[in-house]
Amino acid sequence: MTLTLRDAAIGVFDSGVGGLSVLRHIRAQLPHEDLIYVADSGYAPYGDKTEQQVIDRSLAVAAYLVQQGVKALVVACNTATVVAIRALRARYPELPIVGVEPGLKPAAAASHNGKIGVLATERTVRGDKLLALREQVSAATGATFILQPCIGLVERIEQCAVGDEPGDATSAMLEHYIAPLLAQGVDTLVLGCTHYPFVQDAITRTVLAHTQQAVTLIDTGDAVARQLARLLDANGLRRDANQAPQLHGYTTASVEALHTAFAGLLGWHPPLAQLSIQVETEV
């Protein structure tokens, strides 16, 4: 059988395991596609790195995936999308690339009182792209967005500490970040990092401890998968339904830790391997 570009895999990467929340939506939307997931956990989190460091790491991981022959790339990381997606598209102009952006527009549509909290990494909160999007959506809808950096939360989720026990360190962290937003009357919370859907139950528990009013949580993983499907269809790249899909995972840190994340967060057990990805240096 002759393989074509349509048969190639889709590359998905994140600074760590947060992108698994996007990966599950991609598998649900595109069940016949081969997927390659790279967790750059050896350099996680991206949220406390400089912009140039995030750009360099994103280009290096993308270069590896392109070498594997991927037909599309998903940047399953809010920070990398905010900081590096322009550089990625400039480097690979022919490659369909989908990024993850905090769901400010759907949040404005969902909110009843126009008060919206945005939970994100420190780098995402300070990024020009998010600030510009906030101004744009606020001007169009009148919504108010309160940006809340959640320092340390990604690291907790990387350890699969998802706040299962009320009062544990993750739950205490969420209490610290979310309670002030609820006190300001927000009725919608944007999960502005792909790690955060994995603590959605703990977030809901925190919300219910403070208010009986309905608070909507916005997770954009499904929208990313739908946009990927649209791009594949537009380029004639969606894979035939009669082929068995493969999933391979790679990490720049511990294979055991990534195995624990796949199993604990998704209940999946794909083949995994460790990678060493070096940043290009100027000569």
Secondary structure, 3 states (H helix, E strand, C coil): CCCCHHHCCEEEEECCCCCHHHHHHHHHHCCCCCEEEEECHHHCCHHHCCHHHHHHHHHHHHHHHHHCCCCEEEECCHHHHHHHHHHHHHHCCCCCEEECCCCHHHHHHHCCCCEEEEEECHHHHHCHHHHHHHHHHHHHHCCEEEEEECCCHHHHHHCCCCCCCCCCHHHHHHHHHHHHHHHCCCCEEEECCCCHHHHHHHHHHHHHCCCCCCCEEECCHHHHHHHHHHHHHHCCCCCCCCCCCCEEEEECCCHHHHHHHHHHHHCCCCCEEECCCCCCCCC
